[in-house]
Amino acid sequence: MIARLLLCFFSIIYCTTNTFAQQALPFAKEIEQFKIADSLQMPPKNAILFVGSSSFTKWKDVQNYFPSYPIINRGFGGSTLLEVLMYAGNVIFPYNPKQIVVYCGENDLAASDSITAEQVAYRFITLFDMIRKVWKDKPIAFVSIKPSPSRDKIRPKVIEANKIIKAFLETKINTAYIDVYSKMITPDGNPMPDIFIEDRLHMNAKGYAIWQKVMEPYLLK
């Protein structure tokens, strides 16, 4: 059954790729680099797969933060959940991970004022359901959308999207909602200013150290 679903899924991806082959797809170069890396040495099975947007993309030394856990980092660019869905056949399904950890949704909210927290949550749920149709009960963790100082205007939607996704995951087995948001704010409710680089969007080593401390208890041995 799983093999049939995978065959169907990859057939759709293949057809879609060929249909739009002449168009410049977002992040196509990064996805191609993943394919090349996999062709040279396929990552081990039963590793922990990190997938999502630039907070993972820029975490180049993530393995050093989790030395006891084999990590596959497939964060790419400043991707949205729609793009993770589009490239799932490249960044999720080629592997057989022990656990999938997702950080994404922040760029969805920042892309347009018309995007709602409910829409972002629905996109994550669509990704969740896609994964579970292929791998029943596969452990999936969602890292809460972070409070980026440069995106202060979307913070109410960030909080609401996190709330909806957390409530959804609580209804499913083998899931985790990893709350980094609350560990990245000061007592007055504002983002810590010293854990971000100059763009006030991406984190420095101090920020990633917070993530490591919060995330590690949820990673599967």
Secondary structure, 3 states (H helix, E strand, C coil): CHHHHHHHHHHHHHHHHHHCCCCCCCCHHHHHHHHHHHHHCCCCCCCEEEEECHHHHCCCCHHHHCCCCCEEEEECCCCCHHHHHHCHHHHCCCCCCCEEEEECCHHHHHHCCCCCHHHHHHHHHHHHHHHHHHCCCCCEEEECCCCCHHHHHHHHHHHHHHHHHHHHHCCCCCEEEECCHHHHECCCCCECHHHECCCCCCECHHHHHHHHHHHHHHCCC
